[in-house]
Amino acid sequence: MAIAAVLVVTLNPALRMLLLRVKPYRSKIANALLVGKYYPEEKHPVSRILFKMYDPVWSVCLALS
């Protein structure tokens, strides 16, 4: 179970980025709707929200240890 969890977190996203990257369409509208945009982890909208929630928690944990 632990090995499966590690593979899901590490190998799965890397393989998806390599194997499922779709070539952009000629139309900008179709490209935006069907392909989407790849963001770095630090700039992704969802990651930024999670980082803001997680930052105080790990700061307190590190201060207590």
C-alpha positions as CSV (number, residue, x, y, z in Angstrom):
1,M,0.0,0.0,0.0
2,A,2.9,2.4,0.8
3,I,4.6,1.6,-2.5
4,A,1.3,2.3,-4.4
5,A,0.9,5.6,-2.6
6,V,4.5,6.7,-3.5
7,L,4.0,5.7,-7.1
8,V,0.7,7.6,-7.4
9,V,2.3,10.8,-6.0
10,T,5.5,10.6,-8.0
11,L,5.2,8.5,-11.1
12,N,1.7,9.1,-12.1
13,P,1.9,12.9,-12.7
14,A,5.2,12.5,-14.6
15,L,3.8,9.9,-16.9
16,R,0.7,11.9,-17.5
17,M,2.7,14.9,-18.5
18,L,4.9,12.9,-20.9
19,L,2.2,10.7,-22.5
20,L,-1.0,12.7,-22.5
21,R,0.3,16.1,-23.7
22,V,-2.1,17.1,-26.4
23,K,-0.8,19.1,-29.4
24,P,-2.3,22.6,-29.5
25,Y,-5.2,23.2,-31.9
26,R,-5.0,26.0,-34.5
27,S,-7.9,27.8,-32.9
28,K,-7.1,29.7,-29.7
29,I,-10.6,29.2,-28.4
30,A,-10.5,25.4,-28.9
31,N,-7.0,25.3,-27.5
32,A,-8.1,27.1,-24.3
33,L,-11.2,24.9,-23.9
34,L,-9.9,21.5,-24.8
35,V,-6.2,21.5,-24.0
36,G,-6.0,24.0,-21.1
37,K,-2.8,25.6,-19.7
38,Y,0.0,24.0,-17.8
39,Y,1.1,25.9,-14.7
40,P,4.2,25.4,-12.6
41,E,3.3,24.1,-9.1
42,E,4.1,27.4,-7.4
43,K,1.8,29.4,-9.8
44,H,-1.1,27.0,-10.1
45,P,-4.3,28.6,-8.6
46,V,-5.2,25.5,-6.6
47,S,-1.7,25.1,-5.3
48,R,-1.5,28.7,-4.2
49,I,-4.6,28.3,-2.0
50,L,-3.3,25.1,-0.5
51,F,0.1,26.6,0.2
52,K,-1.6,29.5,2.0
53,M,-3.6,27.0,4.1
54,Y,-0.6,24.7,4.8
55,D,2.0,27.4,5.6
56,P,0.8,28.3,9.1
57,V,0.3,24.7,10.0
58,W,3.9,23.6,9.2
59,S,5.3,26.8,10.7
60,V,3.6,25.9,14.1
61,C,4.7,22.3,13.8
62,L,8.3,23.3,13.2
63,A,8.3,25.8,16.0
64,L,7.0,23.2,18.4
65,S,9.5,20.5,17.5
